[in-house]
Amino acid sequence: MRRFGRTLVTAAVAVAVVAGTAGWASADNQRAVTGPPPGADAWRADSVSGRRLPDPAGAPPREVAAFFAGLDEAGRRRLLVRHPLVVGNLEGAPLPLRYEANRLAVLATGDARFASLAGPGRRILAFDPRGRGQVAEVFGDLEHAAHVSVIVPGSDNDATAYDARRTPHTGPAGMARALRAAAAGDTAVVAWTGYTTPVGVGLDAADGRLAEVGAVRLARFTAGLDAVGAPDPVLFCHSYGSVVCGLAARHTDASDVVVFGSPGMRAGTAAGLGTTARVWAARGPSDWISDVPNVEVAGIGHGADPTSPAFGARRIPAGDVRGHTGYFAPGTRSLAAFASIADGAAR
């Protein structure tokens, strides 16, 4: 991949290269999926045991958790069957109920692109078929985990491509599986493709519009984990996903924020993220993201390099990482460091 010049003009173009996978194809602007999934109006019009249902758009996850705690099994099953898409995406709802609701929701779409998500043993924590689709999957026992990590991927990720063949240990699910295998047995990992990602290289990847929407969704997702009693999560944020995490950090209860292959976090320093979480950063020697100037010009670009000493993040060894997506390859120093952070052992 060619290196860019360092003038302001070429910098403004170069910062467009912040995709989650390598490539130079241009793409149309993506329309961000926002709000609750289809079926929210029917949910709001319903009730159970004479009780109004919590608003899927605005009810705090802790309120949702309290609501379900007050229902008997029959009431929960009734809502599951009548409103699977809403229950499956309702932050604060019981985890087993969400897994079952999303299995039903996937099957109800009748869409072959999503069919594998309903397979035996899958723990799909969120599923939204709108647009290119969004999905979150759990690896491990999230209900009883002592540690929780969330993978936040970059561009070209969605529900339609979630189960597509990839190079091992890449993509949100591949990264999650690799981290789960390397971490302690009491660590659960969530592959969270819960926002509309950019496609290819273009203005979507260079500006923060999709990341801003994604940050709101990520913050609500982490609040949902907290509402069901999960430990404070570690956020592992790849490429454009690190822009999402940078904007969301101050609104989450994350214990650690780990960025790798990052084009910037829309903050000048780690302190500027406004979070009490420890901030870590890694970049491999052959990662093409190093060709992207860390500038922001008229809203284009994502700012300072998180691996620079001036940024103030803790550095993660990544000298043996190959390319932009090799951070979770078995045997790499980066994966070993990631596992130590995920387990709470890193200092």
N, C-alpha and C positions, 0 to 999 in steps of 0.2 A: 504494500500500500504506500503510495507516494507521500513524501513528507510535505508539510505545508510551509509556506513562507510565514514570516512573523509580522507582516504589516497589519494594520488594523483592518484593511479590506479583506485580506485573505483570512484573518482570524475570524471575522464574522461568518465566513463560509465554513471554515474548518470546524468550528464548534458544533456544526450540524452533525458531526460524526460522533454521536453519543448513543448509538444503537446497542441493544443487548446482544446482538450477533453481528459478525462482520458482514460487510456488503455495501454496495454503492448504489443500489436501486433507489430511485426517488419514490415517494409515496404521497397519496392524497392526505389531506388533513383528516385526522380521526375525530369523530364526535364522541366526547366522553360520556360514558354511561353513568348516570347519577341517580340518587334516590332509591327507594325500595323496589323490589322486583315486581313483575306483573302479578296481579292478584291482590295487590294492596287494598284496592277499593272494596273488594268483596270481603276481605279480612276486617276492615274497619266497620263494615255494615253488620258483621256477625257478632255473636256473643256466646259465652259458655257459662252455664249455671247462673244465668242472669247477670254476669259480669261483662263489662265492656273489655274489648281486647286492647292491649297496648299498641299505640301508634307505631308501625314499623319504621316510620321516617324520623320520629322525634323522641320516642320514649327512651330514656337512659337505659343502657344494658342492665344496670342493677335493678331497675324497676321491672324490666322484663323477667329477670331471674326470680324476683320475688313473686311475680304473677304466676309463673309456672310452678313455683314451690307450693302455691296455694291450691293447685289443681290435683284432682285424683287422676289415676291412670286412665280412666275412661275419658275424662275431659281432655287430657293430653292427646290421646289417640284420635279423638274426634277432630281436633284442630290439625293434627298431622295429616289425616286423610283428606280433609276439606281444603286445606291450604298448604300443600307441601312446599311450594316455592317460597312462601313467606316464612314458614317455620324454619326451613333450611337455611335461610339467610338472616335470621333474627338474632342479632347479637344479644347474648344473655340467656337464650334458650338452652335447655339441657343438651349436652353434646350427643348422647346416643339418639335423642329425638331428631337432632339436626342431621345426623348421618342417615337415618332412615328416611327422613323427609327428602333429602337430596337424591337418594336412590330412586324414590318415587317420581321426583321432579324430572330427573334425567330420562327415565322410562317414558314419562308422559309426553316429552317432546317428540318422540318418534324419530329423532334426528340421528342418523348413523354416525355423524361426526362426534357425537357425545356418548354413544352407546357404551363404550368401554368403561366410562366412569361409574357405571352401575354394576360393575363386575363384583364377584364375591370377595369379601374382605376389604373392599375399598372403604376408607373413612373420609368421605367428601364432606367438608365442613361448610362449604359455601358453593353454590352453583347458580349462575345467572345466564340464561341463554341469549339475552339481548346483545345486539351487535355481534362482535366476534366471540362473545362469551367470556365469562369470568369463572374461576374455580379456585378453591383452596382445598388441599388434601393434607391429612394428618398421617405422619409416620411415627409409630410408637403409641404409647398409652397416654394420651393427653389428660385424661381424667385423673390419673394418679402420678403424673410426672413430677419429679423434683426440680426439673429444669425444662424450659421451653425455649425453642428458637424458631424464628420466622424468617423464611427466605423471601426477599422482595426482589423479583427479577426486573430486567430491563426490557428493551424493545423487542418487538416481534413475538411476544408471548400472549397467549389467550387460550380459551377453553377448546377452541377448534384444533389447535396444534398441541395441546397439552400432552396427549398420549402419542404424538408422532415419534417416529424413530429419530434418535439423536445420537451424537457421540456420547458414550457413557460419561456420567458425572457432570453433564452440562444440562442446561434448562432447569426450571424450578424443581421439577420432580427428581431429576438426576442429582442435583445439588443436595436436596433434602435427604435422599437415600444415602448419599455418600457421607453426609454429616451424621446422620443417625447411626450408620455403621461404625464411624470413627469415635463417636461420643459414648459416654457411659450409658448403661442400660436403662437408667431412670430419666433419660433425656428424650423428650418428644420434639419432633420437628414438623413445622407446618410449611408447606409450599404454597405461598399466597400469591396467586395471580388475580388479585382482587381489584384491579383498576384497568382502565383502558390504556394500553401501552402504545407508544409510537410504532409505526411500521416503516421499516427501511430507514433511509437517511433523508431528512427534510426538516422543515421548520418545526414540526412536532417534536422531533428529537432535540432540537436546538433551543427551544424556549421552555418555559415552565408551566404552560397551560395544563397539560395532562397531569403533570406532577402535582400541581395544586389540588386538583380533584382527587388524585390518588392519595395524597396526604390526609385529606379529610376521611377517606374510607379506611386508611390504615389506622388512624387514630381511633376510629370507632371500633375497628376490629380488635385492637389491643384492649380497649375498654371492655369489650365482650369477653375476652379471655379472663380479665380481672374479675368480672362479674360472676363467672362460674368457678372461681377459686384457683385459677391457674397461676403459677409463679410469674413474676415480672419477666417478660421475654427478652431474649437477645435478638436484635434485628440484624440480619445479614443481607446487605444491600448491594446488588450488582449493577454496574453501569448506570443507565438512566434510573434504575431503582434507587440509587444512592441520592438522586435529586429528590425523589419522593420522601425518602427517610430524612433528608436534611430539613425539608419543610415540615415534616410530621413530628420530628424528635421532641420538641418542646411540649407537644400535646399527648405524648405517650408516657407510660410508666416503665419504659425499657430500662433494663439494667446496663446494657451495652448496645452500642450501635457500631457495626462493623461494615466498612465500605471497601469494595475492591473493584478494580477496573473503573474507577469513578471519574467522570468528567467535571466533578465539582458538586457541592452541596448547597449552592446558593447562600453561602455564608463565608465570611472572610477568615474566620478562625473557628476552632472547635467550641470555644466559649461562646461564639456568636450564635451557635445553634440553640442556646437557651435551655439546655437539658442538663440534668445531673448525671445522666448516663455516661459511662466511660466511652470514649470515641476511639476507634481503631481504624487503621487504613493499610491497604496492601495494593501494590502494583507490580506485576511481573515485568522482567526486562524486555520481553518481546510483545507485550500488550500494546496494540495499536492505539490505545487511548492516550498513550504518551505523546502521540503526534497532534493531539488536540490542544491548542493554546488555552490556558486557563484564564480566560477573560470574559467579561460581560459587556457587550456593545449594544445599546438600545434594546435591552431585554433579551438579546441573543447570547447564548453561552451561560455557563453555570458557575463561573467564578473560580476561586482559589483551588489549587490542587491539594486534596486532603492528605497526600503523602509528603507534602513539603514540610520542612521543619517549622516554618513560620505558622503553619495552620494549627499545630499543637496536638494532633492526634497521636496515639500510640502506634508505632510502626509494627507491622506484622511481616516476618520474613517471607519473601516470595521469589527469591532468586532462582528457584527451580521451576517456576510456573511457566507454562508454554501458552502463548497467545492470550486472547481476551477471555477465554472461557475455561482455562485449565486450573483454576484455583482449588477445585475440589478433587483433583486427580489423586488416587491413592499413592501414598508415599511422599507427597509434597510436604514441605515445611509449612506451607500455608494451611493445608487441611489439618495438620497436627495442631497448629495454633488455634484454628477455628474450633476444633473439638475441645481444647482446653478452655476457651472462652465460654463455649456452650455449656460445659460442665460446671462452670463457676470456679475453676481451679486457677485460671490465669490471674496474675497479679501485675 
